[in-house]
C-alpha cells in the first residue's frame, strides 16, 4: 500500500466529536469482544461463542466466533486510540449488520425483546466514524500530520 492510499485511509477533518464518539463505542465493542474471545465480563469465551454461533446456523462456528470477537475486541481498541479508525469501524459495523440479521431482526426493534435497536445504534455510530475518520486527538491524525 502506497503512502497516498494510507493517507486517504487515515486522513480526517473531523473535530473533537469523533473522540467523543470513538471512545465509548470502542469501550463497548472491546468489552463485547472480550466476552466472546476470553470469557471476560461474564462472557462465554471462544468455545461457548463458537457453539452458540453454530447452534443458530452461523458456520463454521469457531471461525465466525474468532472473526466477530476480533472485530469487536481489536476494532474497539483501535477506535479508542483512533488508530486505523476507518477500517476498524467498517469491520465492526459489518459485524453489527450480521448480528442484526442473524440474531435480532426477528425479535423486532426493542432491546427488551432482544431486538436490533442496540446493534443498529452501534452500527450507525460506526458508519459515522468510518465516514469522518478518527478526528482530533487520534493516532490517525498524528500519523497524517507527520507525513
C-alpha positions as CSV (number, residue, x, y, z in Angstrom):
1,X,0.0,0.0,0.0
2,X,1.5,3.3,-1.0
3,X,1.6,6.4,1.2
4,X,-1.1,8.2,-0.8
5,X,-3.6,5.3,-0.1
6,X,-2.6,5.1,3.5
7,X,-3.1,8.9,3.9
8,X,-6.6,8.6,2.4
9,X,-7.5,6.0,5.0
10,X,-6.0,7.9,7.9
11,X,-6.8,11.5,6.9
12,X,-9.5,13.2,9.0
13,X,-11.0,16.6,9.2
14,X,-13.3,15.7,12.0
15,X,-13.2,17.6,15.2
16,X,-13.4,16.6,18.8
17,X,-16.8,15.0,18.3
18,X,-15.1,11.9,16.8
19,X,-13.2,11.4,20.0
20,X,-16.5,11.7,22.0
21,X,-18.0,9.0,19.8
22,X,-14.9,6.8,19.4
23,X,-14.1,6.2,23.0
24,X,-17.4,4.9,24.4
25,X,-18.2,2.9,21.3
26,X,-14.7,1.4,21.3
27,X,-15.0,0.5,25.0
28,X,-18.4,-1.2,24.4
29,X,-17.1,-3.1,21.4
30,X,-13.9,-4.2,23.2
31,X,-15.8,-5.4,26.2
32,X,-18.2,-7.4,24.0
33,X,-15.3,-8.8,22.0
34,X,-13.5,-9.8,25.3
35,X,-16.7,-11.7,26.3
36,X,-16.6,-13.7,23.0
37,X,-12.8,-14.3,22.9
38,X,-11.7,-14.6,26.5
39,X,-14.8,-15.1,28.6
40,X,-14.3,-11.9,30.4
41,X,-17.1,-9.8,31.9
42,X,-19.4,-12.8,32.2
43,X,-19.0,-13.9,28.6
44,X,-18.9,-17.5,27.3
45,X,-15.4,-17.4,25.8
46,X,-14.4,-18.6,22.4
47,X,-15.7,-22.2,22.8
48,X,-19.0,-21.1,24.1
49,X,-19.4,-18.4,21.5
50,X,-18.5,-20.8,18.7
51,X,-21.0,-23.4,20.0
52,X,-23.8,-20.7,20.2
53,X,-23.0,-19.5,16.7
54,X,-23.1,-23.0,15.3
55,X,-26.4,-23.6,17.1
56,X,-28.0,-20.6,15.2
57,X,-26.6,-21.6,11.9
58,X,-23.5,-19.4,11.7
59,X,-20.9,-21.8,10.4
60,X,-18.1,-22.6,10.9
61,X,-18.9,-21.5,14.5
62,X,-15.3,-21.4,15.7
63,X,-14.0,-19.2,12.8
64,X,-17.1,-16.9,13.0
65,X,-16.5,-16.5,16.8
66,X,-12.9,-15.6,16.1
67,X,-13.9,-13.1,13.4
68,X,-16.7,-11.5,15.3
69,X,-14.8,-11.4,18.6
70,X,-11.7,-10.0,16.9
71,X,-13.6,-7.3,15.0
72,X,-15.2,-6.2,18.3
73,X,-12.2,-6.5,20.6
74,X,-9.4,-5.3,18.4
75,X,-11.6,-2.9,16.5
76,X,-12.8,-1.5,19.8
77,X,-9.2,-1.0,20.9
78,X,-8.3,0.7,17.6
79,X,-11.3,3.0,17.9
80,X,-10.3,4.0,21.4
81,X,-6.8,5.0,20.1
82,X,-8.1,6.4,16.8
83,X,-5.7,4.0,15.0
84,X,-6.9,2.8,11.6
85,X,-10.3,4.2,12.6
86,X,-12.0,3.7,9.2
87,X,-11.1,0.1,8.7
88,X,-11.8,-0.8,12.3
89,X,-15.2,0.9,12.1
90,X,-16.1,-0.8,8.9
91,X,-15.2,-4.3,10.2
92,X,-17.2,-3.7,13.4
93,X,-20.2,-2.2,11.5
94,X,-20.3,-5.3,9.3
95,X,-20.2,-7.4,12.5
96,X,-23.2,-5.5,13.8
97,X,-25.0,-5.9,10.5
98,X,-24.5,-9.7,10.7
99,X,-25.8,-9.6,14.3
100,X,-28.9,-7.7,13.3
101,X,-29.9,-10.0,10.5
102,X,-28.8,-13.3,12.1
103,X,-29.9,-12.8,15.7
104,X,-32.1,-9.8,16.4
105,X,-34.3,-8.9,13.4
106,X,-37.0,-11.5,14.1
107,X,-37.4,-10.0,17.6
108,X,-38.4,-6.5,16.4
109,X,-36.8,-3.2,17.2
110,X,-36.6,-3.1,21.0
111,X,-33.7,-4.4,23.1
112,X,-36.2,-5.5,25.8
113,X,-37.3,-8.2,23.4
114,X,-33.7,-9.0,22.2
115,X,-34.4,-6.7,19.2
116,X,-32.0,-5.0,17.0
117,X,-32.1,-1.4,18.3
118,X,-28.8,-1.6,20.2
119,X,-26.8,-3.3,17.4
120,X,-28.4,-0.8,14.9
121,X,-27.3,2.2,17.1
122,X,-23.7,0.8,17.3
123,X,-23.7,0.2,13.6
124,X,-24.8,3.8,12.8
125,X,-22.2,5.2,15.1
126,X,-19.6,3.0,13.5
127,X,-20.6,4.1,10.0
128,X,-20.3,7.8,11.1
129,X,-16.7,7.0,12.3
130,X,-15.9,5.2,9.0
131,X,-17.1,8.3,7.1
132,X,-15.4,11.0,9.2
133,X,-12.3,9.2,10.5
134,X,-10.7,9.4,13.9
135,X,-10.8,13.2,14.3
136,X,-8.7,15.3,16.6
137,X,-6.7,13.5,19.2
138,X,-6.4,10.4,17.2
139,X,-3.3,8.4,16.2
140,X,-4.6,8.6,12.6
141,X,-4.4,12.4,12.7
142,X,-0.9,12.3,14.3
143,X,0.4,10.0,11.6
144,X,-1.0,12.1,8.8
145,X,0.4,15.3,10.2
146,X,3.9,13.6,10.4
147,X,3.9,12.7,6.7
